[in-house]
Amino acid sequence: MSQCKRLVVIGIGLIGGSLAKAARERGICDSVIGIARRQQTCHDAVELGVVDQAFTDLSDISPALGAGDVVFISVPTLAVEATLADINAKLSDQVTITDGASVKGSVIAAAQAVYGKLPAQLVPGHPIAGAEKSGVTAANAELYIDHRVILTPHQDSGAEHVHLVRELWKAVGAEVLEMDVAEHDEVLAATSHLPHAIAYSLVDTLAHDSENENIFRYAAGGFRDFTRIASSDPVMWHDIMLANKDSILDSLTMFSENLNRLRDAIESENSEHLLGVFTRAKAARDHFTTLLEQRAYTHTMQDTQQTIIDYHVQPGGSVNGELRVPGDKSISHRSIMLGSLAEGVTEVEGFLEGEDALATLQAFRDMGVVIEGPEKGRVKIHGVGLNGLQAPPGKLYVGNSGTSMRLLAGILAGQGFASEMSGDVSLNKRPMNRVAIPLREMGAEVETAEEGRPPMLISANKGLSGIHYDMPMASAQVKSCVLLAGLYADGETSVTEPAPTRDHTERMLRGFGYDVKREGDRISLQGGGQLKACQIEVPADISSATFFMVAAAIAPGSDVTLQHVGMNPTRVGVVNILREMGAHLTLQNEREVGGEPVADVRIRYQPLKGIRIPQDQVPLAIDEFPALFIAAACAEGETVLTGAEELRVKESDRIQVMADGMVSLGIDAQATPDGIVIQGKGGENEVFSGGQVESHHDHRIAMSFTIAGLRASDNIVVCDTANVATSFPTFVELAQSSGISLEVKSR
């Protein structure tokens, strides 16, 4: 880091004293100096080892402060302006100034009042940490470890000053984020200032109750935990409430309105409303926990230190045993969507609790649907009918899920409210014109970013008309989007697909009692019908099962049975292709569950041969090709894939990314515009060399190169694998238990 020469902390209480003590103990600065109003505080700060020196006036510091020195203002929010006025004439413009105030708008206003402008040396900041105790004796050198510090630099903040402040906080163990000033004050009003106001008010209310002695005597741990923050410094919170008045009032108004609605629901015994509040709150709290544990990637703040997860795969081994992979992602998505739009309560078993499907679930919660669970794959959806969705409170964030965004677009096009959908970095690079174009033909107003990329803005429905749409390429997502929009359109909506694609949407619509017709390659429905709640059992996902099918097919000594796998005829391309390559694959216990065929898949090692993949199988195995490319590298002879342009616009350009990765591992793989040519090495010896490959934020790429380790000569490191959790949250556990030597490391 850039070395902080001297750190000067003005206000040596809990916040300032903890930074000073951490910097001193870690040797981050050449010296640490405290400034306090009272001489006794200065004496205590030195005696306690919080600072090296302490003074009651900045002018007492010698020599004068200059470039590389940092002044941290840690005084009550409303005292910041007076402090800036005091130090203005005493500091060179080379000194970096930052602060710890909880309201950044007031700091900006104070600086403008004192300086007449926003000085380049000022970098406003806010450490998100605290404790019940206050004062210099509460200083804790470990207070900021793994806590967040939000910096809100203004447009004129000098880059060297921002860098120095950021590195200082990182050096004491904090996670540094950046936000806009206005956004910071709005977010903190809701997440910090409002809870403190409520806690203080609740304790004050109960303290005035005539029975308060027994109330406090018998209060449970929940009361203690919630009201702990009412032990914070009253003066500090007095200042915060006044400094951030407008944002806090907005939050209090919103909370009061919701509280009144809750009171009315209890009084009228409105079970549906109560269940909705409590299920949404539990889901939001659980999601908040995952954010704190860095297991989800949906925070709006710019994280300058995101954790990156890599897979380290040791070479060799085989896979064996009976495995049950998670529920089918495509069916899980659709169960939430159609269950929400149905009349009555839909119960789902086997729901995939990965981030993609959970993104869909959260989107419908945001639109007012009461959803219980998921709990061990069980979900109960209280449908609101086709016209019962409510406007979401903000943007609908769908993470990495292209399925969520494309299918939701069709549903949102039929709503009486405007909506906006966005996703993560990977999803926001993917094309959405393929659904926007037919929706516009139906009369929807859809806006996208450049080149048809997210975010997607969909205006309130002014009337959709049924159309016939000849799809330019085979895509189940496009087909489903148009059919779902057709539920809200006048007349008939029909789609012609150039090749068969997965038909989960059509099957499930029929399961919900909606009439869907198929005539050859043409699928149609009439708008204005009704969906009726039903029971859904989600089969195991064949796409997830594919990784273990291929693992067993390429690793000598392997014998795996995958249970309850969905065998939808539009999804079995991987089974057909592996059999064509000579895999020893059998289907057992074939049956039908909830309108979807399922079977147990047993696959034992047997040498594979390269093939020219039949084009009629390409759309039936479009998501499984990354894993099949690994099988092709282990086969005897050449494998050729054509007609798979769709692979270039998935989470990554899967053709090029897989080709690059295999070449780096010693495989002759040549990408073509619509496919790939792979020269398999055959035999039972090592096929892949060791090395490092990039996943490009693509979960299927990451899992495919993981199973390649079974036939590698050295360790394979698969980089940036966090997105595996979006579709296959138990992949690591199943891989390790079945025999793959896999270690997960973060960096």
N, C-alpha and C positions, 0 to 999 in steps of 0.2 A: 504494500500500500504506500501511498504518498505519506511520508512521516509528518504527523502533527507535531510542530515544535513545542508550543505551549498550549495547554487547554485551560481556559479560564471559565469557571462555572459561577454564574451570578445567581445566587439562591441555592444554598447547600442543604436542601431538604431531601426527601425521598428520591425524587426524580433526578435532580441535579447531582446530589451526593452519590447516588448509585452509579451514574456515568463517571463521575470523578474517581470514585474508588476502583471501578473496573479498569479505567484507563491507567491508573497509577499502578495497580497490582500486575497488570499485563505489560507494563512498560511501553505503552502505545505512544506516549508523548515524552518529550524531554523533561517536562515538569508539569504538574497539575496544581492550579491555583484556584482558591475559592474566594468569593466575594459575598459577604453577609452584612446585614445592617447592624447586628449586635456583636460586640467584641467577644462575648462568651461563646457565641456560635462559632466564631473563627477559631477560638482556642480549642473547642471540642472537636472541630473538624480535623485539626492537626493531630490532636491527641489520639483520635480514633483511627488515624491512618487514612482518612478519606482524601486528604489533599496534602501536598508538600508544604504549601504556604497558604495563608488566608489573610485577607485585608477587609477593611470596611469601605474602601474606596478604590476604584480602578486606577486612580492616579498614583497610588502607592506602589504599583508594579514597576519594577526597573530591571532591565531597560524597557523602553516603550514597546508595545506590541507591534508586530509587523507581518509581512507575508509568511504564510505557513502557520500562524497562530490562529486558534479557534476560540471564539467566545460563545458559550452556550447560555442562553437566557432561560432561567427556570424560576420564574416568578408567577404569581397569580395572573390570569389572563388580562384583567383590566389594568394591571400594573405594567404591562409590556410597553405601552407608549411612554410612560414616565421613565422607564429604564432606558429605552432607546434615546430619549431626549438627554438623559444624563451622560450616556457614553458617546453621543454623537461627536462632541468636541474633543473627546479624549482618545479616539481611535483613528488610526490611519485607514484609508479606503482599501488597503491591502489585507486587512484583517478579515477573516471569514466570520460571519455572524449567523448563528442558527438559534433555534429555540425549541421549547417543548410544550408550547401552549396547545390546548385541546381544540381551539377554534382558530382556524387559519385566516378567515376573512377579517377578523379583528386585528390580527398581526399585520396583514397587508395594509389595512386602513391606518393603523398606528404608524407604520413606516412612512406612508405617504404624507401623513400629517407632520412628522418630524423632519423628513428629508426633502419633502416637496416632490419626491419621485420614489421609485423603487430602486434602491442601490444594488449594484451588481454583487456586492459582497454578502447580501442577505439571502439565506437559503432556509425558508420556513420548514419546520419539521414537527412531527408529533410521535413520540414513543408510546406504543400501546402496551403499557405495563403499569402496575400499581400494587399497592398492598394496603392493609387496614391501618398500619402505623404510618406516622409522618415524622418529619424533622430529621436532623442530621444523624441522630442515633439509629434511624431506620435504614440508612444507606446500605445497600446490598450489592456487592460486586457481581453477583450472578443474576440480578434482576432482569437483564435484557437478553439473556441467553435463550434462543429460540422464540423470542417475542418479535413482533413486527414493529418497524418504525416507518412511518409514512412521511416521505418528503414531498413538499408541494412547491418546488421552485417556480418562480415567476418567469415571464418571458425574457427578462433582462438579467436573471441570475447568471453569474459567470461560470463557465464550465469547470474551471479549476476549483472554484469554491464548492460547487455541487459535488465534484469528485472527492474533495477532501472530507466533506461532511459524510458522504455515503461510506467511504472507507473507514472513517472513525467509528460509525455505528456497527459496521460489519466486524470490526476488530474486537468489539465488546460482545460479540455473539449474536447480534440482532439480524433479522431478515429484513432487508430494505426494499420498500416499495415506493412507487411514485403515483401521485394522483393530482388532478386539477383541484385548485383551492375550493371552488364552489361544490364540486362533487364530494370532496372530503367532508365539508361541513354538513352536507345533506346526509351522507352515509353515517357519520358519527352521531348526528342528531338522533337517528333512528336506532343505531346499534349500541350506543354508549350513553348519550345524554338522556334519552327517554327512559331507559331502564333505571338510571340513577334517580331521575325525578319520581318514577313510580315507587322505587324502593324507599326513598325518603318519605314520600307521602303515605305509603302503607304503614311504615313503622310509626309515623306521627299519628296516624288515624287510630291505630290499635293502642298506642300509648295513652290516648285520651279516653279509651273505652273504660267503663266502670269496672269491667271484669278483666282489665289488662294483666293483673297479677297472674291469673290462671292461664290467660292466653299465652303469655311468654313462658310460663313454667312448662306447659305441655306442648309447646310448638315443636314440630318435628324437624328433621334435618333439612327438608326442603325449604322451610321458612328461613332457617339459619343461612343456607347457601344463597338464597335469593336476596336476602336483606343484608348480606355481608357488605355490599357496596355502600350501604347507608352509613358505614363507619368511616368513609373517606372524609377528607378535609372539607368542612362546610364552606369555608371562605372560597376555596378553589371552585366548588360547585356553584356557589352563588354567582361567581364571576362568569362561569361558563354559561349558566342559564341566561344571563343578561347579554353576553357577547354573541351568543348564537340564537338569539330570541326567535327570529322568524322561522328558522328551520325546526327548532324545538317545538314551537307552537303548531306547525304543520303536522309534526309527528304526534303531538298530544291530541290534536283534533282527530286524526285518523284512528288513534288508539281508542279515544273516547267513543267514537262512532261504532267501532267494532265491539267494544265492551257493552254498549247499549244493545246492540243486536244480540250479543250472547245472553244478556239479561232477559231480553224478550223471548229468546228461544227456550231458556230454562222455564220462564213463567208459563209459556204456552205448550211446554213439553214437545218442542219441535225436534224430534229425534234426528232427523236428517241434517238439520243445521248444526246441531251439536257434534254429530259424528264427523261432519265435514270440517269443522273448526279443529277438532282434536286430531284427526288423521293428517290434515295438512300441516298442523303444527309439529306433530311428531316427525313427519317426513322432513320438514324444514330443519328441525333440530338435529336429526340424524345426518342430514346433508352437511350442516354446519360442522358437525364432528369430523366428517371425512375431510373437509377443507382444512381443519386444524391439523389433521394427521397427514396432510399432503397426499391424500388418496384420490382427489378429484381435481379437475382443472377448469373450474367455472368461475373463479373470482374475477371481478371486473378490474381489479387493480393490476398494474403492470408489475409483475414479479421479476426482479432483477437477479434472482437466485433460485430458479426453479430446480427441483430435484429431477435428475435424469436417471432412468432405470435401464440397466443393461443385463442381458442374459449371457452367462459364461457356461459354455457347453463343453464337457470333456468328451474325447472321442471314444467311439465303440459302444458295445452293449447291444441288448435286444429288448423288446417290449413284450410283456406277457400279462395275462390276467383278464378279468371281466371288468369293464369300465362303463360308467354311465356319464356321458357328457351332458352339459346343461341343455335346457330346452331350446327349441328352434327359435332363433331370433326373429325371423320373418313372421312366424305365427304369433310370437309374443307381442310384437308391435301391433299387429292387426287385432289381436284380442282386446287390447286396451282401446284402440280407436273405435271399433264397432261396438264393444261393450258400452262405451261412453255414449254412443249415439243411439243405443237401443232403449226401448221402454222396459223398465224392470231391472232386476239385479242379476248380473252375469258373474258366475264363479269360474275362476281359472285355476287349473292345477298345472304344475310344471313350468310356470313362468320363468323366463330367463332374467336373473337379477344382475345383468351386466349394465354398464353405463348407457349403452345405446338404447336398450329397451326402457330403462329407467328415465331416459330423457323424454321419451314419448309419454310415459306415465305422468311425469311432472308437468308436461305441457297441458295435459287434460285437467290435472289438478288446478293449474293456473287458470283454466277456463271454467272453473266452478264445479267440476265433477268430483263427487265423493268417492274415493278409492281406498279401500282397506287393504293393508299389506304393502308390499309383498312380505310374506313370512314363509320361509322354506318353500318357495315356489307357489304359494297360494295367494290369490288376489280376488277381492270381491269388489265389483264395479257397480255403483248405483247410477244406472244410465239416466240421462236427461232427455233422451229423444233427439231426433234429427235437428230440431230447432231450439234446443235448450242450452246450448253453450253460451257462456258469458264472456265479455271482453276481458282479456287478461290484463293484469295490473301494469304490465310492461312488455318488453320484448320477450318472445319465446326463444329460449336458448336450448339448442338440441345437441350441443357437444359435437361429437364426431359422426353423428348418425345421418347419413344421406337418406336412408329409408324414412326416418322421421320427417325430414324437411320436405322431401318430394311427395310423400303421401299426405302429410298435413296440408300441403299447399292446395290439394284438391278439396279437402274439407273446409279449409279457411276461405276458399273462394266462394263458398255458399253461405257465409255467415253475414249477419247484419251489422258487423263491426269490423273496423280496420285492424290489421295485425301486422307484426313484423317478426321475422325469424332470422336468427343468426346462429353461427356455430363456432367451433374452435378454429385454430389456424389452418388445419388440414382441410376441414369441410369448407371453409370460406374460399378455398382455391378451386372448388369443384363446380362444374357447369350445372346451372339450373334452368337454362333456356329450354331444355328438352321438355320440361313440364310447363314452363311459363308460356311457351308458344301455343300449345293446344288450349290452355286455360284462357288465353286472350281470345282465341277463336270462339270460345263459349260465351264471351262477354265479360270476363273478369278483368279487372285492372291490376296488373302485376308489374312491379318495378324491381329491377335487380341492379347490382353494381356492374362495373365494366365487365364485358365479355360474358354477361349472364351469370355472374357469380353472386353468392350471398353477400350482404343480407338481402332477403326478399321482403318487399312491402306489398301487401295485398289489401286493396281498398274494400270498403263495405260492399256487399253484394247488391247490385242494382238490377239483378235479373239475369240468370244464366239460361242459355239455350242449348239443347242437346245437339251434338254434332256427330258426324262419322269421322274418325281419325285413323288415317293409314300411318302407322308408326314407321318412321324411316329406318329404325333399327330395333332389334328385339330388346325390350326392357320391361321387366315386370313392374318396376317402380313407375314408369311413365304410364303403362296400362292401368295400374291401380289408381294413380292420381286422377286420370280422366274418368274412370268409372266412379270414384268417390265423389268427384265434382258432379257427375251425372245424377247422383242421388238428389241434388238440389236443382237440377235443370228442368226446364219445360220440355216435354217430349222424350224421345228416345236418344240415348247416348250409346255409341258403339265404337269399337276399336278393332282394327285388323292388325294382327301381328305377323311380321315376315317370317318368324320362326317361333316354335313353342317356347314360352317362358313360364316360370313358376306361377301356379294358379291358386295360390293360397287365398287371395282376395275373393275370387269368385266362389271358391268352396266355402269360405267363412260367411260371405254374404248369404249364401243359400242356408247355411246353418242357423243364421239369424232370421230366417224366414223371408228373405228378399229374393224375388224372382230374377235370376240371371240366365240368359240364353247363350248357348254356343252353337254356332253353325260353321263347321270347318275351322278356319282361322279367325272368324269374326265373333266377338263377344259383345253382348248388348244388354241394356236394362232400361227401364222406364223410370223417370224421376217422380218424386212425390210419394213414394211408398213409406213403409214403416219397418223398423228393425225390432225384433222381439228378443228379449234376453234369453240366454241359453247357458249350458255347461260346456266348458272347453277344457280338454286335456292336451297339453302341448307336448308333442313328441320330442325326443332328443334331436339336436340339430345335426343334420348330415354334414354341414360345412365344418362344424367343430369335430365331428367324428372322423372327417377326412384325414386330419393330421395323424391320427393313430392308425387309420387304415394304411396310409402310405408308410408310416414308421414300421409297421409289421411286415409290409410287402418288401421293404428294402433291407431289413436287418436279419441276417441268418439267426435261426434259433427262436424267432418270434412266433407267438400264437396269442391273438387277442380276440375277445368277443366284446362287441359294443352293443349295449342293450337299448331296446326301445327306440331305435333310430327311425326317423321319418323317411318313408320311401315314396314320397309324392312322385308320380311319373315325370313331373317337370323338373325334378331335382336329382335324378339318379344318374346323371351323366358320369359322375366320378366312379360309380360302381361299374358301369358299362365300359368305361375307358380302362380301368384297372384290369378288368377281366380280359379285354382285348390285348392288353400288354402281357397277359399270362399269369396274373395274380391268382393265388389260391383263395378265392373269396366265395363264401356261401351265405345265403340268407336263411335264417331259422325263425320259427315261431311267427310266421307272417300273419298279420291281423289288421283290422281297421279300428281306429280309435277316434271318435268325434269327427268322422268324415275324412280322416287322413290315414293312409296306409302306413303301418310301421312294421319293423322286423328287427331281430337281433342279427348283427353282422359279425361273422367269424372270418378272420383272415390270418393265414399262416404264411410264413416266408416261403417264397418260391422264386427262382430267378425270373426277371422280367425281360421283355424284348421291346425295342423301340418300334413305334408305329407311326403311321400318318393318321392323325386324329380325325375321325369322321366329322364333317362339318355339322351334321344334324345333331351331334352331341355337344357342340360348343355352347349353345345357350343353356343346356341342361347342366353344365358344369362350370359356369362362368366364374363363380367365386372360388372354386376349388383348384384352379389352374396353378397358382403359386406352389401348392404342395405337389401337384402332379408333375411340375417341372423338376422337382427333387427326385421323384420316381424315375423320370426320363433320364436324368443324369446317371442313375444307378443301373439302367437297363442296358442290354446288349444292342448296339446299333443306334441308328438315327431316329429321333422323334421330331415330327413336323406338325406345328399347329398353324392353321390359317383361319381367317374369318372371325378373329377375336379382337376387333378394334375396340370393343367395349372395355377391354382390360386397361386401355391407356387412360381412361378417365374415371378410375376407381379412386380409393383413398390416396393412391399414388399411381404413377404410370407403371403398372405391375409388369408389363412386358419388359420395359427398359431396366427397371430396378432389379428384377430377378435376373435378367441377363448380366447386368453389371456385377451383381453379387456372386453369381456362379463363376463368372470369368475370374474374379478375384480369388476364388477358391479352386482354381485350376480346371474348370470345365469349359469346353468349347461350346459356347452358346451365342448364337447370332440373332439379334432382334430383327424383325421385319415389320413393315408398316401395320400388318394385321395379325402378327403372331410371332413365332420363334422357331428356330431350328437348333436342336440340342443333340450333340454327339455323346451318346451314353458310353460309359466305360465298362459296364457289365462286370461279370465275375463276382467274387465274394470278398475281394480285398478292399482296401480303402479307396474311396472315389474322390472325396474332397480333401484338399489341403486344409491346414488350419488358417486362421486369419480373422480379420474384422470386417463385418458387413453392416451397412446402414439399413435400417428399417423404413426410413422416410415417414415416420409416424403411422405406418400401416401395420395393423395387427396381423394380417395374414402373411405378410412378408416376414415379420418377426418369428412367427411360429413355424413357418416353412424352413427357414434356415436353422431353427433349433433342432428339428428332426434330422437335418442333414448331418448333425454331429454323430449320429449312429454309424455313418460310413465315412468318417473323417480320420485323417492321420494325426491331427493335432487339435488343440483347443480352438473353438470358434466363439468369437465374441459378437453377439448381435446387439447393436446399439439402439438406444431409444425405444424401449419396448413397453412403455407405460400404457399405450393404447390397447394392449392385449385385453385389458380389463373391460374394454367397451363391449366385447362380444363373447369372451371366454374367461370369466373371472377365476375359474378353477384350473386353468391350463397348467400352471406350474405344479400344483399339487398332484394332478393326474399324471403329468409327465414324469415327475420324480418317483411316484409310486409304481409306475409301470416299468421303469428301468432306464429312463434317460437321465444321464448325469448332468443335471442342470442346477446352476447356482445363480441367484439373483443378487445383483450388486447395484447400489445407487452411487451417484457422483454429482 
